[in-house]
Amino acid sequence: MFMEDAFPNVPMKRAKLVSGQVASAIFEMESLNKKEDAYLFVMLFDHRLKPFINFMNVKEVFDKYGDVKNLESSLYKEMESLNGATDINLALETAYFHSQKFINGEMDVIGEVEPMTNSVFNPTTGDDITIPNVRCLIFTDGEQYTGKGNEKIERNPFADFQYNGHFVNVLMGAFHGENSNVGYSQLKSIMGNCHIHNSPQFFHFSEASQSMRMRHLFRMGSGPGFCEKCLDNFITDQKK
Ligand SMILES: [Zn+2]
């Protein structure tokens, strides 16, 4: 699917667009003070899983790839090789498993972690919620399809994600394509709601003009933002 043109009348493959966006967003982290304390896990999927950046810290990622173009072409090459079915359930369950293990400090290669936190005010309950600075973004342009029948996204495993004994759903979803696609409503329907705005933690990209917005989304991932409204605010703040 990612090998189709990114937008109508735009002769650029989605994989090309997405690899460029992700690589640029990662290299935006160059301004981080403690690059060795920020971890990345980038996993590609079709009906299989392919860890691309497997819990490396940002410094290691920069050392390995050197510059944004190199990272982009490596990512594109890997995406090109994944042209099978689309197992969103497998991707979500695996991402949840590793994220929970990471935050629990149960990853042997990393060990104990003390995440930075964001404090978010919930206007409905009046409570402050502490959210660890861990985000998972699933990005797809397709629907659940394994060819085995009964094709649906089973559940949102991140509803079980826990930090310090509290449930906090850190999953965001992004869909690339028309909102009439089955994949759009399928993914949107399992997303949790933003603690601040009570809107789905879901983003939609359907036009070339939204490319910058996508890049902002990746950057927002390191702050207290979860939904389209958070993203609007984030972009406004960036302009100030
Ligand atoms: Zn929000």
py3Dmol code that shows the C-alpha trace and the ligand (Angstrom):
import py3Dmol

protein = """\
ATOM      1  CA  MET A   1       0.000   0.000   0.000  1.00  0.00           C
ATOM      2  CA  PHE A   2       2.789   2.397   0.882  1.00  0.00           C
ATOM      3  CA  MET A   3       4.055   1.925  -2.663  1.00  0.00           C
ATOM      4  CA  GLU A   4       1.087   3.802  -4.111  1.00  0.00           C
ATOM      5  CA  ASP A   5       1.290   7.488  -4.948  1.00  0.00           C
ATOM      6  CA  ALA A   6       1.148   9.579  -1.798  1.00  0.00           C
ATOM      7  CA  PHE A   7      -1.627  11.900  -2.948  1.00  0.00           C
ATOM      8  CA  PRO A   8      -3.800  12.171  -6.049  1.00  0.00           C
ATOM      9  CA  ASN A   9      -1.800  13.903  -8.812  1.00  0.00           C
ATOM     10  CA  VAL A  10       1.384  13.802  -6.745  1.00  0.00           C
ATOM     11  CA  PRO A  11       3.888  11.381  -8.291  1.00  0.00           C
ATOM     12  CA  MET A  12       5.594  10.474  -5.034  1.00  0.00           C
ATOM     13  CA  LYS A  13       5.282   7.100  -3.338  1.00  0.00           C
ATOM     14  CA  ARG A  14       3.845   7.087   0.169  1.00  0.00           C
ATOM     15  CA  ALA A  15       6.848   5.151   1.405  1.00  0.00           C
ATOM     16  CA  LYS A  16       9.069   7.940   0.101  1.00  0.00           C
ATOM     17  CA  LEU A  17       6.981  10.601   1.764  1.00  0.00           C
ATOM     18  CA  VAL A  18       6.735   8.744   5.065  1.00  0.00           C
ATOM     19  CA  SER A  19      10.410   7.772   5.220  1.00  0.00           C
ATOM     20  CA  GLY A  20      11.298  11.417   4.628  1.00  0.00           C
ATOM     21  CA  GLN A  21       8.917  12.599   7.347  1.00  0.00           C
ATOM     22  CA  VAL A  22      10.131  10.110   9.916  1.00  0.00           C
ATOM     23  CA  ALA A  23      13.801  10.699   9.171  1.00  0.00           C
ATOM     24  CA  SER A  24      13.367  14.496   9.411  1.00  0.00           C
ATOM     25  CA  ALA A  25      11.417  14.187  12.633  1.00  0.00           C
ATOM     26  CA  ILE A  26      14.093  11.996  14.185  1.00  0.00           C
ATOM     27  CA  PHE A  27      16.823  14.404  13.173  1.00  0.00           C
ATOM     28  CA  GLU A  28      14.858  17.246  14.783  1.00  0.00           C
ATOM     29  CA  MET A  29      15.941  15.608  18.033  1.00  0.00           C
ATOM     30  CA  GLU A  30      19.420  16.969  17.401  1.00  0.00           C
ATOM     31  CA  SER A  31      18.559  19.794  19.772  1.00  0.00           C
ATOM     32  CA  LEU A  32      18.034  17.418  22.719  1.00  0.00           C
ATOM     33  CA  ASN A  33      20.513  17.985  25.521  1.00  0.00           C
ATOM     34  CA  LYS A  34      20.772  14.408  26.694  1.00  0.00           C
ATOM     35  CA  LYS A  35      20.522  12.367  23.530  1.00  0.00           C
ATOM     36  CA  GLU A  36      21.659   9.229  25.301  1.00  0.00           C
ATOM     37  CA  ASP A  37      18.582   9.377  27.546  1.00  0.00           C
ATOM     38  CA  ALA A  38      15.948   9.407  24.783  1.00  0.00           C
ATOM     39  CA  TYR A  39      15.049   6.066  23.266  1.00  0.00           C
ATOM     40  CA  LEU A  40      13.524   5.211  19.932  1.00  0.00           C
ATOM     41  CA  PHE A  41      11.777   2.079  18.772  1.00  0.00           C
ATOM     42  CA  VAL A  42      10.713   2.104  15.136  1.00  0.00           C
ATOM     43  CA  MET A  43       9.063  -1.054  13.886  1.00  0.00           C
ATOM     44  CA  LEU A  44       7.805  -1.593  10.361  1.00  0.00           C
ATOM     45  CA  PHE A  45       5.056  -4.068   9.611  1.00  0.00           C
ATOM     46  CA  ASP A  46       2.993  -5.765   6.976  1.00  0.00           C
ATOM     47  CA  HIS A  47       1.825  -9.196   8.153  1.00  0.00           C
ATOM     48  CA  ARG A  48       5.310  -9.507   9.584  1.00  0.00           C
ATOM     49  CA  LEU A  49       7.291  -7.284  11.894  1.00  0.00           C
ATOM     50  CA  LYS A  50      10.578  -5.666  11.156  1.00  0.00           C
ATOM     51  CA  PRO A  51      12.248  -3.694  13.943  1.00  0.00           C
ATOM     52  CA  PHE A  52      14.086  -0.881  12.208  1.00  0.00           C
ATOM     53  CA  ILE A  53      15.418   1.061  15.202  1.00  0.00           C
ATOM     54  CA  ASN A  54      15.325  -1.319  18.109  1.00  0.00           C
ATOM     55  CA  PHE A  55      15.408   0.732  21.324  1.00  0.00           C
ATOM     56  CA  MET A  56      18.493   2.701  20.468  1.00  0.00           C
ATOM     57  CA  ASN A  57      19.109   6.004  22.136  1.00  0.00           C
ATOM     58  CA  VAL A  58      19.099   9.098  19.959  1.00  0.00           C
ATOM     59  CA  LYS A  59      22.876   9.481  20.130  1.00  0.00           C
ATOM     60  CA  GLU A  60      23.355   5.927  18.846  1.00  0.00           C
ATOM     61  CA  VAL A  61      20.882   6.574  16.024  1.00  0.00           C
ATOM     62  CA  PHE A  62      22.770   9.719  14.956  1.00  0.00           C
ATOM     63  CA  ASP A  63      26.111   7.917  15.173  1.00  0.00           C
ATOM     64  CA  LYS A  64      24.794   5.055  13.048  1.00  0.00           C
ATOM     65  CA  TYR A  65      23.069   7.026  10.291  1.00  0.00           C
ATOM     66  CA  GLY A  66      25.072  10.239  10.241  1.00  0.00           C
ATOM     67  CA  ASP A  67      22.598  12.415   8.412  1.00  0.00           C
ATOM     68  CA  VAL A  68      18.939  12.657   7.579  1.00  0.00           C
ATOM     69  CA  LYS A  69      19.327  11.502   3.944  1.00  0.00           C
ATOM     70  CA  ASN A  70      21.100   8.327   4.959  1.00  0.00           C
ATOM     71  CA  LEU A  71      18.424   7.489   7.522  1.00  0.00           C
ATOM     72  CA  GLU A  72      15.708   8.249   4.988  1.00  0.00           C
ATOM     73  CA  SER A  73      17.137   5.963   2.311  1.00  0.00           C
ATOM     74  CA  SER A  74      17.694   3.085   4.771  1.00  0.00           C
ATOM     75  CA  LEU A  75      14.121   3.426   5.980  1.00  0.00           C
ATOM     76  CA  TYR A  76      12.759   3.579   2.451  1.00  0.00           C
ATOM     77  CA  LYS A  77      14.670   0.449   1.449  1.00  0.00           C
ATOM     78  CA  GLU A  78      13.179  -1.478   4.372  1.00  0.00           C
ATOM     79  CA  MET A  79       9.667  -0.213   3.653  1.00  0.00           C
ATOM     80  CA  GLU A  80      10.003  -1.289   0.033  1.00  0.00           C
ATOM     81  CA  SER A  81      10.672  -4.861   1.124  1.00  0.00           C
ATOM     82  CA  LEU A  82       7.433  -5.025   3.120  1.00  0.00           C
ATOM     83  CA  ASN A  83       4.700  -5.542   0.594  1.00  0.00           C
ATOM     84  CA  GLY A  84       2.576  -8.250   2.149  1.00  0.00           C
ATOM     85  CA  ALA A  85      -0.724  -8.113   4.026  1.00  0.00           C
ATOM     86  CA  THR A  86      -1.491  -5.729   6.920  1.00  0.00           C
ATOM     87  CA  ASP A  87      -1.619  -7.189  10.410  1.00  0.00           C
ATOM     88  CA  ILE A  88      -2.434  -4.198  12.591  1.00  0.00           C
ATOM     89  CA  ASN A  89      -3.293  -6.469  15.540  1.00  0.00           C
ATOM     90  CA  LEU A  90       0.159  -8.017  15.516  1.00  0.00           C
ATOM     91  CA  ALA A  91       1.810  -4.600  15.260  1.00  0.00           C
ATOM     92  CA  LEU A  92      -0.224  -3.128  18.126  1.00  0.00           C
ATOM     93  CA  GLU A  93       0.208  -6.096  20.477  1.00  0.00           C
ATOM     94  CA  THR A  94       3.956  -6.151  19.860  1.00  0.00           C
ATOM     95  CA  ALA A  95       4.362  -2.397  20.302  1.00  0.00           C
ATOM     96  CA  TYR A  96       2.390  -2.590  23.546  1.00  0.00           C
ATOM     97  CA  PHE A  97       4.440  -5.517  24.836  1.00  0.00           C
ATOM     98  CA  HIS A  98       7.747  -3.720  24.284  1.00  0.00           C
ATOM     99  CA  SER A  99       6.525  -0.313  25.518  1.00  0.00           C
ATOM    100  CA  GLN A 100       5.225  -1.776  28.759  1.00  0.00           C
ATOM    101  CA  LYS A 101       8.417  -3.753  29.278  1.00  0.00           C
ATOM    102  CA  PHE A 102      10.463  -0.616  28.661  1.00  0.00           C
ATOM    103  CA  ILE A 103       8.582   1.508  31.162  1.00  0.00           C
ATOM    104  CA  ASN A 104       8.657  -1.310  33.714  1.00  0.00           C
ATOM    105  CA  GLY A 105      12.452  -1.292  33.464  1.00  0.00           C
ATOM    106  CA  GLU A 106      12.397  -4.924  32.375  1.00  0.00           C
ATOM    107  CA  MET A 107      14.501  -4.536  29.272  1.00  0.00           C
ATOM    108  CA  ASP A 108      17.859  -6.164  29.877  1.00  0.00           C
ATOM    109  CA  VAL A 109      19.818  -3.966  27.477  1.00  0.00           C
ATOM    110  CA  ILE A 110      18.416  -0.752  28.962  1.00  0.00           C
ATOM    111  CA  GLY A 111      17.495  -1.673  32.503  1.00  0.00           C
ATOM    112  CA  GLU A 112      15.736   0.572  34.974  1.00  0.00           C
ATOM    113  CA  VAL A 113      14.290   3.769  33.476  1.00  0.00           C
ATOM    114  CA  GLU A 114      12.904   6.846  35.178  1.00  0.00           C
ATOM    115  CA  PRO A 115      10.812   8.535  32.497  1.00  0.00           C
ATOM    116  CA  MET A 116      10.251  12.253  32.349  1.00  0.00           C
ATOM    117  CA  THR A 117       6.604  13.059  32.913  1.00  0.00           C
ATOM    118  CA  ASN A 118       4.033  15.558  31.685  1.00  0.00           C
ATOM    119  CA  SER A 119       1.333  16.822  33.984  1.00  0.00           C
ATOM    120  CA  VAL A 120      -1.961  17.178  32.163  1.00  0.00           C
ATOM    121  CA  PHE A 121      -5.023  18.907  33.560  1.00  0.00           C
ATOM    122  CA  ASN A 122      -8.270  17.113  32.856  1.00  0.00           C
ATOM    123  CA  PRO A 123     -11.014  19.779  32.637  1.00  0.00           C
ATOM    124  CA  THR A 124     -13.782  17.201  33.061  1.00  0.00           C
ATOM    125  CA  THR A 125     -12.640  15.686  36.346  1.00  0.00           C
ATOM    126  CA  GLY A 126     -10.503  18.606  37.542  1.00  0.00           C
ATOM    127  CA  ASP A 127      -7.653  16.180  38.189  1.00  0.00           C
ATOM    128  CA  ASP A 128      -4.033  16.450  37.191  1.00  0.00           C
ATOM    129  CA  ILE A 129      -2.863  13.353  35.401  1.00  0.00           C
ATOM    130  CA  THR A 130       0.785  12.373  35.266  1.00  0.00           C
ATOM    131  CA  ILE A 131       1.725  10.943  31.913  1.00  0.00           C
ATOM    132  CA  PRO A 132       5.135   9.389  31.315  1.00  0.00           C
ATOM    133  CA  ASN A 133       6.963  10.755  28.312  1.00  0.00           C
ATOM    134  CA  VAL A 134       6.433   7.603  26.294  1.00  0.00           C
ATOM    135  CA  ARG A 135       4.398   7.645  23.098  1.00  0.00           C
ATOM    136  CA  CYS A 136       3.452   5.064  20.560  1.00  0.00           C
ATOM    137  CA  LEU A 137       2.289   6.134  17.126  1.00  0.00           C
ATOM    138  CA  ILE A 138       0.837   3.648  14.683  1.00  0.00           C
ATOM    139  CA  PHE A 139       0.841   4.936  11.166  1.00  0.00           C
ATOM    140  CA  THR A 140      -0.913   3.085   8.364  1.00  0.00           C
ATOM    141  CA  ASP A 141      -2.663   3.550   5.070  1.00  0.00           C
ATOM    142  CA  GLY A 142      -4.463   0.237   5.121  1.00  0.00           C
ATOM    143  CA  GLU A 143      -6.964  -1.880   6.970  1.00  0.00           C
ATOM    144  CA  GLN A 144      -6.492  -5.093   8.927  1.00  0.00           C
ATOM    145  CA  TYR A 145      -5.990  -7.788   6.325  1.00  0.00           C
ATOM    146  CA  THR A 146      -4.326 -11.125   6.859  1.00  0.00           C
ATOM    147  CA  GLY A 147      -6.307 -13.211   4.392  1.00  0.00           C
ATOM    148  CA  LYS A 148      -7.440 -15.472   7.254  1.00  0.00           C
ATOM    149  CA  GLY A 149     -10.963 -14.010   7.447  1.00  0.00           C
ATOM    150  CA  ASN A 150     -12.741 -12.074  10.213  1.00  0.00           C
ATOM    151  CA  GLU A 151     -10.607  -9.040   9.455  1.00  0.00           C
ATOM    152  CA  LYS A 152     -10.938  -6.488  12.211  1.00  0.00           C
ATOM    153  CA  ILE A 153      -8.776  -4.707  14.738  1.00  0.00           C
ATOM    154  CA  GLU A 154      -9.418  -6.756  17.850  1.00  0.00           C
ATOM    155  CA  ARG A 155      -8.726  -4.143  20.519  1.00  0.00           C
ATOM    156  CA  ASN A 156      -6.462  -1.369  21.656  1.00  0.00           C
ATOM    157  CA  PRO A 157      -3.861  -3.128  23.827  1.00  0.00           C
ATOM    158  CA  PHE A 158      -2.657   0.244  25.109  1.00  0.00           C
ATOM    159  CA  ALA A 159      -5.850   0.448  27.156  1.00  0.00           C
ATOM    160  CA  ASP A 160      -3.859  -1.847  29.493  1.00  0.00           C
ATOM    161  CA  PHE A 161      -0.726   0.312  29.514  1.00  0.00           C
ATOM    162  CA  GLN A 162       0.265   1.149  33.075  1.00  0.00           C
ATOM    163  CA  TYR A 163       2.655   3.559  34.680  1.00  0.00           C
ATOM    164  CA  ASN A 164       3.073   3.723  38.475  1.00  0.00           C
ATOM    165  CA  GLY A 165      -0.097   1.691  38.906  1.00  0.00           C
ATOM    166  CA  HIS A 166      -2.238   3.975  36.740  1.00  0.00           C
ATOM    167  CA  PHE A 167      -3.679   3.238  33.319  1.00  0.00           C
ATOM    168  CA  VAL A 168      -2.533   5.719  30.737  1.00  0.00           C
ATOM    169  CA  ASN A 169      -3.225   5.184  27.071  1.00  0.00           C
ATOM    170  CA  VAL A 170      -0.189   6.491  25.177  1.00  0.00           C
ATOM    171  CA  LEU A 171      -1.210   5.207  21.757  1.00  0.00           C
ATOM    172  CA  MET A 172      -1.880   7.628  18.921  1.00  0.00           C
ATOM    173  CA  GLY A 173      -3.019   6.573  15.469  1.00  0.00           C
ATOM    174  CA  ALA A 174      -2.438   8.208  12.109  1.00  0.00           C
ATOM    175  CA  PHE A 175      -4.091   7.280   8.859  1.00  0.00           C
ATOM    176  CA  HIS A 176      -2.910   8.247   5.435  1.00  0.00           C
ATOM    177  CA  GLY A 177      -5.631   8.198   2.774  1.00  0.00           C
ATOM    178  CA  GLU A 178      -9.303   8.956   2.242  1.00  0.00           C
ATOM    179  CA  ASN A 179     -11.688   8.986   5.200  1.00  0.00           C
ATOM    180  CA  SER A 180     -14.026   6.755   3.192  1.00  0.00           C
ATOM    181  CA  ASN A 181     -11.478   3.903   3.489  1.00  0.00           C
ATOM    182  CA  VAL A 182     -12.363   1.059   5.834  1.00  0.00           C
ATOM    183  CA  GLY A 183      -8.919   1.406   7.406  1.00  0.00           C
ATOM    184  CA  TYR A 184      -9.698   4.964   8.477  1.00  0.00           C
ATOM    185  CA  SER A 185     -12.785   4.153  10.542  1.00  0.00           C
ATOM    186  CA  GLN A 186     -11.292   0.877  11.754  1.00  0.00           C
ATOM    187  CA  LEU A 187      -8.246   2.530  13.286  1.00  0.00           C
ATOM    188  CA  LYS A 188     -10.082   5.584  14.567  1.00  0.00           C
ATOM    189  CA  SER A 189     -12.670   3.451  16.364  1.00  0.00           C
ATOM    190  CA  ILE A 190     -10.164   1.805  18.725  1.00  0.00           C
ATOM    191  CA  MET A 191      -8.305   4.965  19.724  1.00  0.00           C
ATOM    192  CA  GLY A 192      -8.572   6.357  23.228  1.00  0.00           C
ATOM    193  CA  ASN A 193      -9.518   9.976  23.861  1.00  0.00           C
ATOM    194  CA  CYS A 194      -7.167  12.830  24.656  1.00  0.00           C
ATOM    195  CA  HIS A 195      -7.160  13.618  28.396  1.00  0.00           C
ATOM    196  CA  ILE A 196      -7.336  17.329  27.672  1.00  0.00           C
ATOM    197  CA  HIS A 197      -9.839  17.592  24.809  1.00  0.00           C
ATOM    198  CA  ASN A 198     -11.710  14.304  25.003  1.00  0.00           C
ATOM    199  CA  SER A 199     -11.175  13.834  21.234  1.00  0.00           C
ATOM    200  CA  PRO A 200      -9.794  10.671  19.630  1.00  0.00           C
ATOM    201  CA  GLN A 201      -6.010  10.282  19.699  1.00  0.00           C
ATOM    202  CA  PHE A 202      -6.145  10.054  15.957  1.00  0.00           C
ATOM    203  CA  PHE A 203      -4.731  12.000  13.011  1.00  0.00           C
ATOM    204  CA  HIS A 204      -5.743  12.036   9.398  1.00  0.00           C
ATOM    205  CA  PHE A 205      -3.598  12.918   6.415  1.00  0.00           C
ATOM    206  CA  SER A 206      -5.186  13.097   3.000  1.00  0.00           C
ATOM    207  CA  GLU A 207      -3.511  15.934   1.148  1.00  0.00           C
ATOM    208  CA  ALA A 208       0.008  16.944   0.190  1.00  0.00           C
ATOM    209  CA  SER A 209      -0.476  20.243   1.997  1.00  0.00           C
ATOM    210  CA  GLN A 210      -0.631  18.334   5.291  1.00  0.00           C
ATOM    211  CA  SER A 211       2.945  17.081   5.044  1.00  0.00           C
ATOM    212  CA  MET A 212       4.289  19.671   7.451  1.00  0.00           C
ATOM    213  CA  ARG A 213       1.507  18.801   9.836  1.00  0.00           C
ATOM    214  CA  MET A 214       2.713  15.229   9.847  1.00  0.00           C
ATOM    215  CA  ARG A 215       6.203  16.346  10.709  1.00  0.00           C
ATOM    216  CA  HIS A 216       4.853  18.419  13.582  1.00  0.00           C
ATOM    217  CA  LEU A 217       3.002  15.357  14.832  1.00  0.00           C
ATOM    218  CA  PHE A 218       6.240  13.440  15.248  1.00  0.00           C
ATOM    219  CA  ARG A 219       7.760  16.366  17.083  1.00  0.00           C
ATOM    220  CA  MET A 220       4.747  16.758  19.348  1.00  0.00           C
ATOM    221  CA  GLY A 221       5.340  13.170  20.455  1.00  0.00           C
ATOM    222  CA  SER A 222       7.838  14.367  23.042  1.00  0.00           C
ATOM    223  CA  GLY A 223       5.370  16.706  24.759  1.00  0.00           C
ATOM    224  CA  PRO A 224       1.876  16.606  26.246  1.00  0.00           C
ATOM    225  CA  GLY A 225      -0.132  16.284  23.038  1.00  0.00           C
ATOM    226  CA  PHE A 226      -2.480  13.543  21.934  1.00  0.00           C
ATOM    227  CA  CYS A 227      -5.137  14.733  19.481  1.00  0.00           C
ATOM    228  CA  GLU A 228      -5.735  17.012  16.479  1.00  0.00           C
ATOM    229  CA  LYS A 229      -6.599  19.910  18.812  1.00  0.00           C
ATOM    230  CA  CYS A 230      -3.359  19.423  20.745  1.00  0.00           C
ATOM    231  CA  LEU A 231      -1.543  19.426  17.403  1.00  0.00           C
ATOM    232  CA  ASP A 232      -3.216  22.693  16.333  1.00  0.00           C
ATOM    233  CA  ASN A 233      -2.077  24.279  19.599  1.00  0.00           C
ATOM    234  CA  PHE A 234       1.418  22.864  19.197  1.00  0.00           C
ATOM    235  CA  ILE A 235       1.744  24.307  15.691  1.00  0.00           C
ATOM    236  CA  THR A 236       0.452  27.715  16.847  1.00  0.00           C
ATOM    237  CA  ASP A 237       3.011  27.717  19.670  1.00  0.00           C
ATOM    238  CA  GLN A 238       5.813  26.891  17.240  1.00  0.00           C
ATOM    239  CA  LYS A 239       4.962  29.960  15.191  1.00  0.00           C
ATOM    240  CA  LYS A 240       5.249  32.313  18.158  1.00  0.00           C
TER     241      LYS A 240
END
"""
ligand_1 = """\
1
ZN
Zn -5.889 17.009 22.836
"""
view = py3Dmol.view(width=600, height=400)
view.addModel(protein, "pdb")
view.setStyle({"model": 0}, {"cartoon": {"style": "trace"}})
view.addModel(ligand_1, "xyz")
view.setStyle({"model": 1}, {"stick": {}})
view.zoomTo()
view.show()
